[in-house]
């Protein structure tokens, strides 16, 4: 496999990962909205102080889970950004090496 072809494949894989991450972010936001909708449905259906306590606990648990997932998304995003940065630095370094080799 030629180096240029390999570079294009690596770049294509990077772009594909970033697109998948963007889709995952969209689904994540959609899930959060659905989660909020479910809480509103429960609030409409349940009445009384005891049900309010349970709803509060459910809401708290859902918020904690949401924060965990959000942190995981940030980590994945950071990994993708670092991967892109490393690839671009590699490209810059190889182009610089090619320039010096042709001098």
Number of C-alpha atoms within 10 A of each C-alpha: 5 6 8 9 10 11 14 11 12 13 15 12 12 17 14 12 14 17 12 12 16 13 12 13 16 12 12 16 13 12 13 15 12 12 16 15 12 12 17 13 11 14 15 9 9 14 11 8 9 10 14 14 11 12 18 14 12 13 15 12 12 16 15 12 12 16 12 11 13 15 12 12 16 12 12 14 17 12 12 17 14 12 13 16 12 12 16 13 12 13 13 12 12 12 12 11 11 11 10 9 8 6 5
